[in-house]
């Protein structure tokens, strides 16, 4: 659902998490606490929201859970934004 995608991206920390994942895929959840200066439960909640919106996916590496961007979720968000653009006006000679 488009509203869930936009709601997930609407929080500054979640948006910054997505930016960080774009730069550094396969980032472990514990790495975000140092970057954003918030407690682990807060980061976990933000990652849960992003995961439930379909924007990130997880992979277990030992005892850690690593996150990366889900291309399908980003494509859905891009498509939702594109649907808001007005139709292109062709130049008339």
HUSUL-V24781 format. One line per field, one symbol per residue. phi: phi as a letter, one per 20 degrees, with the letter a starting at -180 (. if undefined). psi: psi as a letter, one per 30 degrees, with the letter a starting at -180 (. if undefined). A space follows every 10 residues. Layout:
phi=???
psi=???
//
This chain:
phi=.gffffffef egffffffff ffecfmefgf fffffemcfg fffgffffff ffeneccdbe cmeddddbfe gfffffffff fffeffffee fde
psi=keeeeeeeff keeeeeeeee feeilhkkef ffeeefhlle eeeeeeeeee effgflllkk jbflkkklkj eeeeeeeeee eeffklkkkk kk.
//
